[in-house]
Amino acid sequence: MKAQWQHGLLRSSGEAAASAPLVLKIGGSLLSWQEWPSRIEALIAGVGDRAIAIVVGGGPIVDGLRTIDNASPQPAHVMHDLAIDAMHLTAQLVCRTTGLPLTARPRADASACVLDVPLWLLEGGRSATLPPSWDVTSDSIAARVADEYSAELLLAKSVPPPANWCGTSLENLAQSGWVDRHFPTAASGLERIGWTAPE
């Protein structure tokens, strides 16, 4: 199978710099796709030689936590912390499958790494910048990483943005559920945001 990806832009200010650092958010739902390792490897190879920090979503593990919380609601901060811990598990899975290193902070050299989100958030009180709520997912966390490192953000999702979105606003995209509700705030300072999805 040839791993093909379709691409688009959510926001673009000026020309893209081929050497600019990139934060690549890989939706956890993509880990349920057949041959996902080859798809992710093709995606990474397609973004060029640059510093790439990969943020892996919690996917089905976090979906399970949502189900538990819906059945018997828990304090928001408890579920928020558990969901972030789940991102460590999916990050480890991607690292062990692709051979990429797991790091507590993005690397400066032109190579790819997988960010250990729980450790990154612990440094410097970063976790306090994100409200403990189901409104915050890996989308907003990836935007927060990109903002801090003046990087471009690329959201890899299982489906493209809704056809009726048509570039109106990030708020409308959040209302559609394609990104989380906090994302417009977390991404407000980003100059370039792209999306990609399997064809």
Disulfide bonds with the S-S distance in Angstrom:
none
